[in-house]
C-alpha cells in the first residue's frame, strides 16, 4: 500500500513539475512550466492574441505595449503562462519591424508557433 502511495505521489510530482523549453527567434530558449503537448497549442493561441493586440496598439511605446500585451495574456486562461513568456520577444519584434510586422513574421519566424 505504501509503495502504491509513493508511486502515485511521484507520478503527480512529475505531472505538475513538468516544464518545456520553447525556441524563440532561432536563438533563445524560454522555459515555461507547461507540458510539451499543451505548450505548442498554447503558443499558437498566444501568438494570435499577441498579434491582434500589436495591430491595435502598434504606436505605443514599449512600456504601455508591454502592459497591453500582459493584460491580453491574462485573458487567455491556462495559456497565460506561455503567452507572458513571449511578451518581451513580441515587444522587440514591434520595435524592430514596426508597422511592417506581419502575422507570419511574428508567429512563424520569431515565435516559431502555428
C-alpha positions in Angstrom: 0.0 0.0 0.0 2.8 2.4 0.9 4.5 1.6 -2.5 1.3 2.5 -4.4 1.0 5.8 -2.5 4.6 6.7 -3.2 4.2 5.8 -6.9 1.1 7.9 -7.1 2.9 10.8 -5.4 5.9 10.5 -7.8 3.6 10.5 -10.8 1.8 13.6 -9.6 5.0 15.4 -8.9 6.3 14.6 -12.4 3.0 15.7 -13.9 2.8 19.0 -12.1 6.6 19.7 -12.2 6.9 19.4 -16.0 8.5 22.3 -17.8 9.0 22.8 -21.5 11.6 24.9 -23.5 10.2 27.0 -26.3 12.6 28.2 -29.1 12.1 31.9 -29.9 13.8 33.8 -32.7 16.2 30.9 -33.6 18.5 31.6 -30.7 16.6 31.9 -27.3 15.1 29.1 -25.3 12.3 30.1 -22.9 11.3 27.7 -20.2 7.6 27.6 -19.3 6.1 25.4 -16.6 3.8 23.6 -19.0 3.7 20.1 -20.5 5.2 20.0 -24.0 1.9 18.7 -25.6 0.0 21.7 -24.2 2.8 24.2 -24.8 2.6 24.0 -28.6 -1.1 24.7 -28.9 -0.9 27.4 -26.2 2.0 29.0 -28.0 -0.1 29.3 -31.2 -3.1 30.7 -29.3 -0.8 33.2 -27.5 0.7 34.3 -30.8 -2.7 35.1 -32.3 -3.7 37.1 -29.2 -0.4 39.0 -29.1 -0.5 39.8 -32.8 -4.1 41.2 -32.5 -3.0 43.5 -29.7 0.0 44.6 -31.6 -2.1 45.6 -34.6 -4.4 47.7 -32.4 -1.6 49.2 -30.3 1.4 49.3 -32.6 2.1 53.0 -32.0 2.5 52.6 -28.2 5.9 52.9 -26.5 7.5 49.7 -25.1 6.1 50.2 -21.6 2.4 50.7 -22.4 2.7 48.0 -25.2 4.1 45.5 -22.6 1.2 46.3 -20.3 -1.4 45.9 -23.0 0.2 42.5 -24.1 0.3 41.3 -20.5 -3.3 42.2 -20.0 -4.3 40.3 -23.1 -2.2 37.3 -21.9 -4.1 37.2 -18.6 -7.3 36.7 -20.6 -6.0 33.6 -22.3 -6.7 31.4 -19.3 -4.3 28.5 -18.9 -2.2 29.7 -21.9 -1.3 32.8 -20.0 1.9 31.3 -18.7 3.2 30.7 -22.3 1.8 34.0 -23.5 3.5 36.1 -20.8 6.8 34.4 -21.6 6.6 35.6 -25.2 5.8 39.3 -24.4 9.4 40.5 -24.4 10.0 39.0 -27.8 6.9 40.5 -29.3 7.8 43.9 -28.0 11.3 43.5 -29.5 9.8 42.5 -32.9 7.5 45.5 -32.8 10.4 47.8 -32.1 12.4 46.2 -34.9 9.8 45.9 -37.6 7.1 48.5 -36.6 4.1 48.5 -39.0 5.8 46.1 -41.4 5.4 43.2 -38.9 3.1 40.5 -40.3 1.4 37.6 -38.6 3.7 35.1 -40.4 6.8 37.0 -39.3 5.7 37.1 -35.7 4.1 33.6 -35.4 6.3 31.5 -37.7 9.7 33.2 -37.8 10.1 34.9 -34.4 7.9 32.9 -32.0 8.0 29.6 -34.0 4.3 28.7 -33.5 1.4 27.6 -35.7 
